[in-house]
Amino acid sequence: MISALDFSKDIYKNVPDAFIAVHCEQGKSRSAGITLAILSQLAGKGKEEYIVLKLLKHDTNQQFCFNPLIIKIADSLLNNSSALEKNLEKYCPRFVTWRKYWKNKEV
């Protein structure tokens, strides 16, 4: 996660209009979480709600699942008082379901 955040920060510092593709094997959970973290970092603290809503607007097939561990790590690294997790809880029922699923798998 730190590498992804550092990489994106360096890219946009040197090439502000660059495009970054983020993917993982399935392309629904980790990539969505890392994308959300990168966008949140670029937007700055206090813009988490806007970023969550903006990203969800582009999820036209309603497939993003936002890996709960990635979101927890992102919130911690961005030092934003769990703002990403709180906004996902508010605007993305799939996130709540996905988080519950993984929590039950740990038991």
Jmol script that loads the backbone (N, CA, C; Angstrom):
load data "model"
ATOM      1  N   MET A   1       0.830  -1.197   0.000  1.00  0.00           N
ATOM      2  CA  MET A   1       0.000   0.000   0.000  1.00  0.00           C
ATOM      3  C   MET A   1       0.871   1.256   0.000  1.00  0.00           C
ATOM      4  N   ILE A   2       1.904   1.271   0.834  1.00  0.00           N
ATOM      5  CA  ILE A   2       2.772   2.448   0.873  1.00  0.00           C
ATOM      6  C   ILE A   2       3.396   2.668  -0.499  1.00  0.00           C
ATOM      7  N   SER A   3       3.810   1.588  -1.140  1.00  0.00           N
ATOM      8  CA  SER A   3       4.412   1.698  -2.472  1.00  0.00           C
ATOM      9  C   SER A   3       3.436   2.307  -3.473  1.00  0.00           C
ATOM     10  N   ALA A   4       2.187   1.882  -3.432  1.00  0.00           N
ATOM     11  CA  ALA A   4       1.184   2.420  -4.354  1.00  0.00           C
ATOM     12  C   ALA A   4       0.958   3.907  -4.100  1.00  0.00           C
ATOM     13  N   LEU A   5       0.874   4.292  -2.842  1.00  0.00           N
ATOM     14  CA  LEU A   5       0.663   5.704  -2.520  1.00  0.00           C
ATOM     15  C   LEU A   5       1.877   6.543  -2.907  1.00  0.00           C
ATOM     16  N   ASP A   6       3.068   6.050  -2.594  1.00  0.00           N
ATOM     17  CA  ASP A   6       4.289   6.775  -2.963  1.00  0.00           C
ATOM     18  C   ASP A   6       4.437   6.876  -4.483  1.00  0.00           C
ATOM     19  N   PHE A   7       4.177   5.766  -5.168  1.00  0.00           N
ATOM     20  CA  PHE A   7       4.277   5.746  -6.622  1.00  0.00           C
ATOM     21  C   PHE A   7       3.339   6.771  -7.246  1.00  0.00           C
ATOM     22  N   SER A   8       2.083   6.755  -6.826  1.00  0.00           N
ATOM     23  CA  SER A   8       1.109   7.682  -7.421  1.00  0.00           C
ATOM     24  C   SER A   8       1.459   9.132  -7.106  1.00  0.00           C
ATOM     25  N   LYS A   9       1.928   9.384  -5.888  1.00  0.00           N
ATOM     26  CA  LYS A   9       2.315  10.749  -5.533  1.00  0.00           C
ATOM     27  C   LYS A   9       3.460  11.231  -6.425  1.00  0.00           C
ATOM     28  N   ASP A  10       4.456  10.370  -6.639  1.00  0.00           N
ATOM     29  CA  ASP A  10       5.587  10.731  -7.504  1.00  0.00           C
ATOM     30  C   ASP A  10       5.149  10.947  -8.946  1.00  0.00           C
ATOM     31  N   ILE A  11       4.282  10.056  -9.438  1.00  0.00           N
ATOM     32  CA  ILE A  11       3.809  10.197 -10.823  1.00  0.00           C
ATOM     33  C   ILE A  11       3.106  11.538 -11.011  1.00  0.00           C
ATOM     34  N   TYR A  12       2.151  11.850 -10.145  1.00  0.00           N
ATOM     35  CA  TYR A  12       1.371  13.077 -10.312  1.00  0.00           C
ATOM     36  C   TYR A  12       2.175  14.339 -10.019  1.00  0.00           C
ATOM     37  N   LYS A  13       3.221  14.190  -9.222  1.00  0.00           N
ATOM     38  CA  LYS A  13       4.115  15.329  -8.973  1.00  0.00           C
ATOM     39  C   LYS A  13       4.877  15.670 -10.251  1.00  0.00           C
ATOM     40  N   ASN A  14       5.312  14.644 -10.974  1.00  0.00           N
ATOM     41  CA  ASN A  14       6.118  14.846 -12.176  1.00  0.00           C
ATOM     42  C   ASN A  14       5.295  14.938 -13.455  1.00  0.00           C
ATOM     43  N   VAL A  15       4.129  14.281 -13.479  1.00  0.00           N
ATOM     44  CA  VAL A  15       3.265  14.289 -14.673  1.00  0.00           C
ATOM     45  C   VAL A  15       1.819  14.448 -14.191  1.00  0.00           C
ATOM     46  N   PRO A  16       1.411  15.683 -13.891  1.00  0.00           N
ATOM     47  CA  PRO A  16       0.095  15.922 -13.276  1.00  0.00           C
ATOM     48  C   PRO A  16      -1.108  15.393 -14.054  1.00  0.00           C
ATOM     49  N   ASP A  17      -0.996  15.257 -15.366  1.00  0.00           N
ATOM     50  CA  ASP A  17      -2.140  14.766 -16.148  1.00  0.00           C
ATOM     51  C   ASP A  17      -1.995  13.291 -16.518  1.00  0.00           C
ATOM     52  N   ALA A  18      -1.161  12.571 -15.782  1.00  0.00           N
ATOM     53  CA  ALA A  18      -0.939  11.142 -16.047  1.00  0.00           C
ATOM     54  C   ALA A  18      -2.170  10.312 -15.692  1.00  0.00           C
ATOM     55  N   PHE A  19      -2.258   9.145 -16.306  1.00  0.00           N
ATOM     56  CA  PHE A  19      -3.279   8.155 -15.977  1.00  0.00           C
ATOM     57  C   PHE A  19      -2.577   6.981 -15.312  1.00  0.00           C
ATOM     58  N   ILE A  20      -3.175   6.467 -14.264  1.00  0.00           N
ATOM     59  CA  ILE A  20      -2.631   5.291 -13.590  1.00  0.00           C
ATOM     60  C   ILE A  20      -3.706   4.214 -13.618  1.00  0.00           C
ATOM     61  N   ALA A  21      -3.317   3.035 -14.042  1.00  0.00           N
ATOM     62  CA  ALA A  21      -4.233   1.889 -14.014  1.00  0.00           C
ATOM     63  C   ALA A  21      -3.901   1.059 -12.777  1.00  0.00           C
ATOM     64  N   VAL A  22      -4.923   0.767 -11.996  1.00  0.00           N
ATOM     65  CA  VAL A  22      -4.748  -0.047 -10.793  1.00  0.00           C
ATOM     66  C   VAL A  22      -5.544  -1.325 -11.001  1.00  0.00           C
ATOM     67  N   HIS A  23      -4.885  -2.463 -10.819  1.00  0.00           N
ATOM     68  CA  HIS A  23      -5.609  -3.719 -11.003  1.00  0.00           C
ATOM     69  C   HIS A  23      -5.074  -4.782 -10.046  1.00  0.00           C
ATOM     70  N   CYS A  24      -5.896  -5.759  -9.804  1.00  0.00           N
ATOM     71  CA  CYS A  24      -5.489  -6.953  -9.071  1.00  0.00           C
ATOM     72  C   CYS A  24      -6.062  -8.141  -9.845  1.00  0.00           C
ATOM     73  N   GLU A  25      -5.897  -9.309  -9.342  1.00  0.00           N
ATOM     74  CA  GLU A  25      -6.300 -10.498 -10.099  1.00  0.00           C
ATOM     75  C   GLU A  25      -7.787 -10.491 -10.467  1.00  0.00           C
ATOM     76  N   GLN A  26      -8.659 -10.159  -9.534  1.00  0.00           N
ATOM     77  CA  GLN A  26     -10.087 -10.132  -9.815  1.00  0.00           C
ATOM     78  C   GLN A  26     -10.575  -8.733 -10.206  1.00  0.00           C
ATOM     79  N   GLY A  27      -9.892  -7.704  -9.763  1.00  0.00           N
ATOM     80  CA  GLY A  27     -10.247  -6.351 -10.156  1.00  0.00           C
ATOM     81  C   GLY A  27     -11.473  -5.771  -9.480  1.00  0.00           C
ATOM     82  N   LYS A  28     -11.842  -6.280  -8.325  1.00  0.00           N
ATOM     83  CA  LYS A  28     -13.049  -5.786  -7.654  1.00  0.00           C
ATOM     84  C   LYS A  28     -12.782  -5.275  -6.245  1.00  0.00           C
ATOM     85  N   SER A  29     -11.805  -5.803  -5.576  1.00  0.00           N
ATOM     86  CA  SER A  29     -11.671  -5.580  -4.146  1.00  0.00           C
ATOM     87  C   SER A  29     -10.401  -4.803  -3.800  1.00  0.00           C
ATOM     88  N   ARG A  30      -9.261  -5.401  -4.055  1.00  0.00           N
ATOM     89  CA  ARG A  30      -8.002  -4.720  -3.722  1.00  0.00           C
ATOM     90  C   ARG A  30      -7.783  -3.509  -4.609  1.00  0.00           C
ATOM     91  N   SER A  31      -8.023  -3.659  -5.897  1.00  0.00           N
ATOM     92  CA  SER A  31      -7.795  -2.535  -6.805  1.00  0.00           C
ATOM     93  C   SER A  31      -8.733  -1.369  -6.491  1.00  0.00           C
ATOM     94  N   ALA A  32      -9.973  -1.676  -6.156  1.00  0.00           N
ATOM     95  CA  ALA A  32     -10.914  -0.606  -5.786  1.00  0.00           C
ATOM     96  C   ALA A  32     -10.446   0.102  -4.519  1.00  0.00           C
ATOM     97  N   GLY A  33      -9.976  -0.661  -3.553  1.00  0.00           N
ATOM     98  CA  GLY A  33      -9.486  -0.068  -2.299  1.00  0.00           C
ATOM     99  C   GLY A  33      -8.253   0.794  -2.504  1.00  0.00           C
ATOM    100  N   ILE A  34      -7.315   0.295  -3.297  1.00  0.00           N
ATOM    101  CA  ILE A  34      -6.090   1.060  -3.552  1.00  0.00           C
ATOM    102  C   ILE A  34      -6.403   2.296  -4.386  1.00  0.00           C
ATOM    103  N   THR A  35      -7.301   2.172  -5.342  1.00  0.00           N
ATOM    104  CA  THR A  35      -7.710   3.339  -6.133  1.00  0.00           C
ATOM    105  C   THR A  35      -8.327   4.402  -5.224  1.00  0.00           C
ATOM    106  N   LEU A  36      -9.185   3.970  -4.330  1.00  0.00           N
ATOM    107  CA  LEU A  36      -9.808   4.908  -3.393  1.00  0.00           C
ATOM    108  C   LEU A  36      -8.746   5.589  -2.527  1.00  0.00           C
ATOM    109  N   ALA A  37      -7.760   4.836  -2.071  1.00  0.00           N
ATOM    110  CA  ALA A  37      -6.680   5.398  -1.255  1.00  0.00           C
ATOM    111  C   ALA A  37      -5.869   6.427  -2.041  1.00  0.00           C
ATOM    112  N   ILE A  38      -5.534   6.086  -3.281  1.00  0.00           N
ATOM    113  CA  ILE A  38      -4.752   7.007  -4.113  1.00  0.00           C
ATOM    114  C   ILE A  38      -5.528   8.303  -4.367  1.00  0.00           C
ATOM    115  N   LEU A  39      -6.793   8.179  -4.740  1.00  0.00           N
ATOM    116  CA  LEU A  39      -7.607   9.373  -5.003  1.00  0.00           C
ATOM    117  C   LEU A  39      -7.776  10.222  -3.747  1.00  0.00           C
ATOM    118  N   SER A  40      -7.944   9.565  -2.624  1.00  0.00           N
ATOM    119  CA  SER A  40      -8.095  10.284  -1.358  1.00  0.00           C
ATOM    120  C   SER A  40      -6.815  11.039  -1.009  1.00  0.00           C
ATOM    121  N   GLN A  41      -5.692  10.379  -1.204  1.00  0.00           N
ATOM    122  CA  GLN A  41      -4.411  11.045  -0.932  1.00  0.00           C
ATOM    123  C   GLN A  41      -4.226  12.262  -1.829  1.00  0.00           C
ATOM    124  N   LEU A  42      -4.545  12.110  -3.106  1.00  0.00           N
ATOM    125  CA  LEU A  42      -4.382  13.213  -4.050  1.00  0.00           C
ATOM    126  C   LEU A  42      -5.333  14.368  -3.757  1.00  0.00           C
ATOM    127  N   ALA A  43      -6.559  14.042  -3.337  1.00  0.00           N
ATOM    128  CA  ALA A  43      -7.551  15.087  -3.050  1.00  0.00           C
ATOM    129  C   ALA A  43      -7.228  15.825  -1.759  1.00  0.00           C
ATOM    130  N   GLY A  44      -6.667  15.107  -0.790  1.00  0.00           N
ATOM    131  CA  GLY A  44      -6.315  15.718   0.486  1.00  0.00           C
ATOM    132  C   GLY A  44      -7.340  15.431   1.571  1.00  0.00           C
ATOM    133  N   LYS A  45      -6.888  15.611   2.779  1.00  0.00           N
ATOM    134  CA  LYS A  45      -7.717  15.345   3.952  1.00  0.00           C
ATOM    135  C   LYS A  45      -8.996  16.171   3.919  1.00  0.00           C
ATOM    136  N   GLY A  46     -10.090  15.528   4.317  1.00  0.00           N
ATOM    137  CA  GLY A  46     -11.381  16.201   4.346  1.00  0.00           C
ATOM    138  C   GLY A  46     -12.195  16.023   3.070  1.00  0.00           C
ATOM    139  N   LYS A  47     -11.614  15.410   2.062  1.00  0.00           N
ATOM    140  CA  LYS A  47     -12.304  15.204   0.785  1.00  0.00           C
ATOM    141  C   LYS A  47     -12.761  13.749   0.606  1.00  0.00           C
ATOM    142  N   GLU A  48     -12.699  12.949   1.650  1.00  0.00           N
ATOM    143  CA  GLU A  48     -13.002  11.522   1.551  1.00  0.00           C
ATOM    144  C   GLU A  48     -14.424  11.245   1.074  1.00  0.00           C
ATOM    145  N   GLU A  49     -15.395  11.974   1.581  1.00  0.00           N
ATOM    146  CA  GLU A  49     -16.785  11.761   1.160  1.00  0.00           C
ATOM    147  C   GLU A  49     -16.923  12.027  -0.334  1.00  0.00           C
ATOM    148  N   TYR A  50     -16.356  13.112  -0.789  1.00  0.00           N
ATOM    149  CA  TYR A  50     -16.410  13.459  -2.211  1.00  0.00           C
ATOM    150  C   TYR A  50     -15.782  12.354  -3.061  1.00  0.00           C
ATOM    151  N   ILE A  51     -14.631  11.856  -2.633  1.00  0.00           N
ATOM    152  CA  ILE A  51     -13.916  10.827  -3.389  1.00  0.00           C
ATOM    153  C   ILE A  51     -14.710   9.525  -3.418  1.00  0.00           C
ATOM    154  N   VAL A  52     -15.258   9.120  -2.288  1.00  0.00           N
ATOM    155  CA  VAL A  52     -16.078   7.900  -2.242  1.00  0.00           C
ATOM    156  C   VAL A  52     -17.266   8.033  -3.186  1.00  0.00           C
ATOM    157  N   LEU A  53     -17.975   9.138  -3.122  1.00  0.00           N
ATOM    158  CA  LEU A  53     -19.145   9.337  -3.988  1.00  0.00           C
ATOM    159  C   LEU A  53     -18.750   9.386  -5.464  1.00  0.00           C
ATOM    160  N   LYS A  54     -17.652  10.041  -5.760  1.00  0.00           N
ATOM    161  CA  LYS A  54     -17.174  10.154  -7.144  1.00  0.00           C
ATOM    162  C   LYS A  54     -16.815   8.774  -7.701  1.00  0.00           C
ATOM    163  N   LEU A  55     -16.112   7.972  -6.907  1.00  0.00           N
ATOM    164  CA  LEU A  55     -15.732   6.646  -7.370  1.00  0.00           C
ATOM    165  C   LEU A  55     -16.947   5.736  -7.513  1.00  0.00           C
ATOM    166  N   LEU A  56     -17.863   5.804  -6.563  1.00  0.00           N
ATOM    167  CA  LEU A  56     -19.078   4.981  -6.647  1.00  0.00           C
ATOM    168  C   LEU A  56     -19.928   5.355  -7.853  1.00  0.00           C
ATOM    169  N   LYS A  57     -19.903   6.618  -8.229  1.00  0.00           N
ATOM    170  CA  LYS A  57     -20.655   7.067  -9.405  1.00  0.00           C
ATOM    171  C   LYS A  57     -20.170   6.338 -10.668  1.00  0.00           C
ATOM    172  N   HIS A  58     -18.903   5.990 -10.696  1.00  0.00           N
ATOM    173  CA  HIS A  58     -18.332   5.306 -11.863  1.00  0.00           C
ATOM    174  C   HIS A  58     -18.484   3.783 -11.794  1.00  0.00           C
ATOM    175  N   ASP A  59     -19.028   3.292 -10.700  1.00  0.00           N
ATOM    176  CA  ASP A  59     -19.261   1.849 -10.541  1.00  0.00           C
ATOM    177  C   ASP A  59     -20.647   1.508 -11.089  1.00  0.00           C
ATOM    178  N   THR A  60     -20.796   1.674 -12.385  1.00  0.00           N
ATOM    179  CA  THR A  60     -22.113   1.522 -13.007  1.00  0.00           C
ATOM    180  C   THR A  60     -22.649   0.094 -12.943  1.00  0.00           C
ATOM    181  N   ASN A  61     -21.778  -0.878 -12.835  1.00  0.00           N
ATOM    182  CA  ASN A  61     -22.216  -2.274 -12.717  1.00  0.00           C
ATOM    183  C   ASN A  61     -22.329  -2.732 -11.271  1.00  0.00           C
ATOM    184  N   GLN A  62     -22.071  -1.847 -10.347  1.00  0.00           N
ATOM    185  CA  GLN A  62     -22.114  -2.131  -8.915  1.00  0.00           C
ATOM    186  C   GLN A  62     -21.311  -3.382  -8.567  1.00  0.00           C
ATOM    187  N   GLN A  63     -20.034  -3.357  -8.931  1.00  0.00           N
ATOM    188  CA  GLN A  63     -19.157  -4.482  -8.685  1.00  0.00           C
ATOM    189  C   GLN A  63     -18.055  -4.190  -7.678  1.00  0.00           C
ATOM    190  N   PHE A  64     -17.754  -2.933  -7.423  1.00  0.00           N
ATOM    191  CA  PHE A  64     -16.674  -2.622  -6.486  1.00  0.00           C
ATOM    192  C   PHE A  64     -17.020  -3.170  -5.105  1.00  0.00           C
ATOM    193  N   CYS A  65     -16.068  -3.821  -4.500  1.00  0.00           N
ATOM    194  CA  CYS A  65     -16.302  -4.400  -3.172  1.00  0.00           C
ATOM    195  C   CYS A  65     -15.446  -3.765  -2.087  1.00  0.00           C
ATOM    196  N   PHE A  66     -14.399  -3.046  -2.428  1.00  0.00           N
ATOM    197  CA  PHE A  66     -13.527  -2.348  -1.489  1.00  0.00           C
ATOM    198  C   PHE A  66     -13.064  -3.269  -0.352  1.00  0.00           C
ATOM    199  N   ASN A  67     -11.928  -3.863  -0.553  1.00  0.00           N
ATOM    200  CA  ASN A  67     -11.342  -4.763   0.423  1.00  0.00           C
ATOM    201  C   ASN A  67     -11.214  -4.058   1.773  1.00  0.00           C
ATOM    202  N   PRO A  68     -11.874  -4.586   2.817  1.00  0.00           N
ATOM    203  CA  PRO A  68     -11.882  -3.920   4.118  1.00  0.00           C
ATOM    204  C   PRO A  68     -10.495  -3.729   4.734  1.00  0.00           C
ATOM    205  N   LEU A  69      -9.600  -4.701   4.527  1.00  0.00           N
ATOM    206  CA  LEU A  69      -8.246  -4.557   5.071  1.00  0.00           C
ATOM    207  C   LEU A  69      -7.497  -3.442   4.363  1.00  0.00           C
ATOM    208  N   ILE A  70      -7.637  -3.354   3.057  1.00  0.00           N
ATOM    209  CA  ILE A  70      -6.991  -2.274   2.297  1.00  0.00           C
ATOM    210  C   ILE A  70      -7.519  -0.924   2.767  1.00  0.00           C
ATOM    211  N   ILE A  71      -8.815  -0.821   2.987  1.00  0.00           N
ATOM    212  CA  ILE A  71      -9.414   0.441   3.448  1.00  0.00           C
ATOM    213  C   ILE A  71      -8.898   0.800   4.837  1.00  0.00           C
ATOM    214  N   LYS A  72      -8.823  -0.188   5.722  1.00  0.00           N
ATOM    215  CA  LYS A  72      -8.316   0.057   7.080  1.00  0.00           C
ATOM    216  C   LYS A  72      -6.861   0.543   7.039  1.00  0.00           C
ATOM    217  N   ILE A  73      -6.039  -0.100   6.212  1.00  0.00           N
ATOM    218  CA  ILE A  73      -4.634   0.305   6.073  1.00  0.00           C
ATOM    219  C   ILE A  73      -4.551   1.700   5.473  1.00  0.00           C
ATOM    220  N   ALA A  74      -5.358   1.969   4.443  1.00  0.00           N
ATOM    221  CA  ALA A  74      -5.349   3.289   3.808  1.00  0.00           C
ATOM    222  C   ALA A  74      -5.719   4.379   4.814  1.00  0.00           C
ATOM    223  N   ASP A  75      -6.790   4.153   5.566  1.00  0.00           N
ATOM    224  CA  ASP A  75      -7.193   5.138   6.575  1.00  0.00           C
ATOM    225  C   ASP A  75      -6.065   5.399   7.563  1.00  0.00           C
ATOM    226  N   SER A  76      -5.382   4.348   7.958  1.00  0.00           N
ATOM    227  CA  SER A  76      -4.278   4.488   8.911  1.00  0.00           C
ATOM    228  C   SER A  76      -3.111   5.268   8.291  1.00  0.00           C
ATOM    229  N   LEU A  77      -2.720   4.903   7.073  1.00  0.00           N
ATOM    230  CA  LEU A  77      -1.602   5.588   6.418  1.00  0.00           C
ATOM    231  C   LEU A  77      -1.921   7.045   6.111  1.00  0.00           C
ATOM    232  N   LEU A  78      -3.174   7.309   5.773  1.00  0.00           N
ATOM    233  CA  LEU A  78      -3.578   8.676   5.440  1.00  0.00           C
ATOM    234  C   LEU A  78      -3.943   9.484   6.683  1.00  0.00           C
ATOM    235  N   ASN A  79      -3.961   8.799   7.827  1.00  0.00           N
ATOM    236  CA  ASN A  79      -4.230   9.464   9.109  1.00  0.00           C
ATOM    237  C   ASN A  79      -5.502  10.316   9.046  1.00  0.00           C
ATOM    238  N   ASN A  80      -6.595   9.683   8.613  1.00  0.00           N
ATOM    239  CA  ASN A  80      -7.825  10.441   8.394  1.00  0.00           C
ATOM    240  C   ASN A  80      -8.992   9.995   9.290  1.00  0.00           C
ATOM    241  N   SER A  81      -8.674   9.395  10.428  1.00  0.00           N
ATOM    242  CA  SER A  81      -9.709   9.004  11.399  1.00  0.00           C
ATOM    243  C   SER A  81     -10.775   8.089  10.802  1.00  0.00           C
ATOM    244  N   SER A  82     -10.355   7.132   9.997  1.00  0.00           N
ATOM    245  CA  SER A  82     -11.259   6.147   9.386  1.00  0.00           C
ATOM    246  C   SER A  82     -12.307   6.773   8.465  1.00  0.00           C
ATOM    247  N   ALA A  83     -11.976   7.889   7.870  1.00  0.00           N
ATOM    248  CA  ALA A  83     -12.946   8.601   7.030  1.00  0.00           C
ATOM    249  C   ALA A  83     -13.371   7.788   5.805  1.00  0.00           C
ATOM    250  N   LEU A  84     -12.450   7.044   5.203  1.00  0.00           N
ATOM    251  CA  LEU A  84     -12.839   6.239   4.042  1.00  0.00           C
ATOM    252  C   LEU A  84     -13.821   5.150   4.469  1.00  0.00           C
ATOM    253  N   GLU A  85     -13.492   4.456   5.552  1.00  0.00           N
ATOM    254  CA  GLU A  85     -14.376   3.391   6.036  1.00  0.00           C
ATOM    255  C   GLU A  85     -15.752   3.944   6.411  1.00  0.00           C
ATOM    256  N   LYS A  86     -15.792   5.060   7.101  1.00  0.00           N
ATOM    257  CA  LYS A  86     -17.070   5.649   7.518  1.00  0.00           C
ATOM    258  C   LYS A  86     -17.921   6.053   6.315  1.00  0.00           C
ATOM    259  N   ASN A  87     -17.287   6.613   5.287  1.00  0.00           N
ATOM    260  CA  ASN A  87     -18.051   7.012   4.097  1.00  0.00           C
ATOM    261  C   ASN A  87     -18.486   5.817   3.273  1.00  0.00           C
ATOM    262  N   LEU A  88     -17.673   4.778   3.236  1.00  0.00           N
ATOM    263  CA  LEU A  88     -18.105   3.553   2.555  1.00  0.00           C
ATOM    264  C   LEU A  88     -19.278   2.915   3.292  1.00  0.00           C
ATOM    265  N   GLU A  89     -19.228   2.931   4.623  1.00  0.00           N
ATOM    266  CA  GLU A  89     -20.367   2.415   5.410  1.00  0.00           C
ATOM    267  C   GLU A  89     -21.644   3.169   5.059  1.00  0.00           C
ATOM    268  N   LYS A  90     -21.509   4.460   4.872  1.00  0.00           N
ATOM    269  CA  LYS A  90     -22.662   5.319   4.623  1.00  0.00           C
ATOM    270  C   LYS A  90     -23.219   5.176   3.207  1.00  0.00           C
ATOM    271  N   TYR A  91     -22.331   5.030   2.218  1.00  0.00           N
ATOM    272  CA  TYR A  91     -22.767   5.096   0.828  1.00  0.00           C
ATOM    273  C   TYR A  91     -22.654   3.790   0.038  1.00  0.00           C
ATOM    274  N   CYS A  92     -22.056   2.775   0.623  1.00  0.00           N
ATOM    275  CA  CYS A  92     -21.817   1.554  -0.141  1.00  0.00           C
ATOM    276  C   CYS A  92     -22.199   0.320   0.679  1.00  0.00           C
ATOM    277  N   PRO A  93     -23.455  -0.106   0.596  1.00  0.00           N
ATOM    278  CA  PRO A  93     -23.890  -1.292   1.336  1.00  0.00           C
ATOM    279  C   PRO A  93     -23.057  -2.536   1.026  1.00  0.00           C
ATOM    280  N   ARG A  94     -22.538  -2.622  -0.210  1.00  0.00           N
ATOM    281  CA  ARG A  94     -21.692  -3.772  -0.566  1.00  0.00           C
ATOM    282  C   ARG A  94     -20.453  -3.832   0.308  1.00  0.00           C
ATOM    283  N   PHE A  95     -19.906  -2.667   0.672  1.00  0.00           N
ATOM    284  CA  PHE A  95     -18.731  -2.644   1.544  1.00  0.00           C
ATOM    285  C   PHE A  95     -19.058  -3.257   2.902  1.00  0.00           C
ATOM    286  N   VAL A  96     -20.195  -2.894   3.456  1.00  0.00           N
ATOM    287  CA  VAL A  96     -20.607  -3.421   4.763  1.00  0.00           C
ATOM    288  C   VAL A  96     -20.784  -4.942   4.685  1.00  0.00           C
ATOM    289  N   THR A  97     -21.416  -5.409   3.628  1.00  0.00           N
ATOM    290  CA  THR A  97     -21.614  -6.841   3.430  1.00  0.00           C
ATOM    291  C   THR A  97     -20.274  -7.553   3.269  1.00  0.00           C
ATOM    292  N   TRP A  98     -19.402  -6.992   2.459  1.00  0.00           N
ATOM    293  CA  TRP A  98     -18.089  -7.569   2.205  1.00  0.00           C
ATOM    294  C   TRP A  98     -17.262  -7.614   3.497  1.00  0.00           C
ATOM    295  N   ARG A  99     -17.297  -6.547   4.276  1.00  0.00           N
ATOM    296  CA  ARG A  99     -16.557  -6.491   5.545  1.00  0.00           C
ATOM    297  C   ARG A  99     -17.082  -7.550   6.510  1.00  0.00           C
ATOM    298  N   LYS A 100     -18.399  -7.696   6.582  1.00  0.00           N
ATOM    299  CA  LYS A 100     -19.004  -8.704   7.456  1.00  0.00           C
ATOM    300  C   LYS A 100     -18.586 -10.111   7.006  1.00  0.00           C
ATOM    301  N   TYR A 101     -18.581 -10.342   5.709  1.00  0.00           N
ATOM    302  CA  TYR A 101     -18.180 -11.636   5.167  1.00  0.00           C
ATOM    303  C   TYR A 101     -16.762 -11.983   5.610  1.00  0.00           C
ATOM    304  N   TRP A 102     -15.825 -11.058   5.438  1.00  0.00           N
ATOM    305  CA  TRP A 102     -14.439 -11.332   5.792  1.00  0.00           C
ATOM    306  C   TRP A 102     -14.238 -11.446   7.289  1.00  0.00           C
ATOM    307  N   LYS A 103     -14.993 -10.684   8.049  1.00  0.00           N
ATOM    308  CA  LYS A 103     -14.896 -10.790   9.511  1.00  0.00           C
ATOM    309  C   LYS A 103     -15.349 -12.181   9.963  1.00  0.00           C
ATOM    310  N   ASN A 104     -16.412 -12.696   9.366  1.00  0.00           N
ATOM    311  CA  ASN A 104     -16.903 -14.042   9.714  1.00  0.00           C
ATOM    312  C   ASN A 104     -15.923 -15.123   9.282  1.00  0.00           C
ATOM    313  N   LYS A 105     -15.160 -14.881   8.202  1.00  0.00           N
ATOM    314  CA  LYS A 105     -14.172 -15.854   7.731  1.00  0.00           C
ATOM    315  C   LYS A 105     -13.007 -15.977   8.715  1.00  0.00           C
ATOM    316  N   GLU A 106     -12.722 -14.893   9.456  1.00  0.00           N
ATOM    317  CA  GLU A 106     -11.600 -14.888  10.394  1.00  0.00           C
ATOM    318  C   GLU A 106     -11.877 -15.742  11.618  1.00  0.00           C
ATOM    319  N   VAL A 107     -13.144 -15.887  11.977  1.00  0.00           N
ATOM    320  CA  VAL A 107     -13.531 -16.613  13.184  1.00  0.00           C
ATOM    321  C   VAL A 107     -13.311 -18.088  13.052  1.00  0.00           C
TER     322      VAL A 107
END
end "model"
wireframe off; spacefill off
backbone 0.3
color backbone group
